[in-house]
Amino acid sequence: MIVAVVGATGTGKSELGLALAERLAARGVRAEIVNGDAMQLYRGMDIGTAKLLPPERRGIPHHLLDVLDVTDEASVARYQRDARLVIEGILARGAVPLLVGGSMLYVAAVLTDFRFPGTDAEIRGRWEALHVERGTTELHLELARRDPAAAAAIGPHNARRIIRALEVIELTGEPFSVGLAARDSPWRPYRQLGLQLERAALTPRLDERVERMWRLGLIDEVRELRDRGLERGATASRAIGYAQALAQLRGDCDEAAAIAETAALTRRYARRQVSWFRRDGTIEWLDALDPELAQRAEEHVLAALVAGDGAEGAP
């Protein structure tokens, strides 16, 4: 069985994943952690993604961290393939895969029968040309007209994925969100634990997290990544925090403005995560501030392992 730990940015998923793995190990159940955060796939993108560095991983095996260069383009389809291979290896070793992260489509692509249609260079080229002419906002409005569910899931700022969704709609004649409905069919038995936190408590945590990124040296990290080609990376260069740090380094804005924009985008992204995960009826929700959180998570997992029943898909 796969166990996923999901939720919005800043709710403590990484810490719970570690605690859960340790508690299972104390009961003789081995667990290994699989990264479910798209930006943590990138080597060197550490501070801005709150990535656990090797000394912080407490000897627990972690997979799919630092597997891409910043010039590589992240792909949900590629991630699905790689993550499933890793998970099959973990299961073959008799261990429990803990899929930990908040990248919504990435997690769904692993857990469920999420399939990816082909591509058409001509169709994509037309949408890319329209993007140059009209901009991301106009394309997102077009996607919302054609497929409101996909527009809500993707958000208004991710031009690459908006273009891909429009390409798929034209190519298949079906809404892009049809793929999202694959959450009704699990790839393997799974259980999802979701961390929830009221907005009044989450917002200050997110703002403090962004300010801490700059205090810990995000600008130096981005300066080094820029030397390794970050600005050429179609995915990495647009990551929240990294795009703003690049703008600061170019002199397009000062530090205060970069921090303010990063905080605003982080809050917006967290709202999208909450909305997405709330629509998934297979998630068992836990209070992120519960002092007994790790114990409660362990109880959920042990009950599922004893019963041997994974999710049959969202109702």
Number of C-alpha atoms within 10 A of each C-alpha: 20 24 24 26 26 31 30 27 25 23 23 18 22 20 15 20 27 22 18 23 24 20 18 17 14 10 9 9 14 18 26 21 25 23 25 28 22 24 24 24 24 23 14 19 23 20 23 25 20 15 20 16 11 11 7 11 16 13 10 17 12 18 19 19 21 17 12 17 19 26 19 16 15 19 12 18 17 11 19 21 12 14 23 17 11 18 24 15 13 20 15 10 11 12 18 22 25 27 27 25 24 26 19 21 20 22 24 23 25 25 28 25 19 23 13 12 13 9 12 13 8 10 16 19 13 12 17 21 11 15 19 9 10 11 14 20 16 14 22 28 15 15 24 17 11 18 20 16 16 22 23 16 16 20 17 18 15 15 19 14 17 27 23 18 23 23 25 22 19 16 16 11 9 13 19 26 18 15 19 19 15 19 23 18 16 20 20 18 17 24 25 25 20 25 26 20 19 10 13 8 11 18 18 14 15 20 18 12 18 24 16 15 18 19 11 12 13 21 22 13 18 26 16 13 22 19 9 15 15 23 19 14 17 15 20 27 23 17 17 20 26 27 19 25 28 22 16 18 18 10 10 13 15 14 17 11 15 22 22 15 17 23 22 15 15 22 22 12 16 21 14 18 19 21 14 17 20 15 11 16 14 21 20 15 16 17 15 21 14 10 9 10 17 21 15 15 22 18 14 16 22 15 11 17 17 8 9 11 13 18 23 17 21 16 10
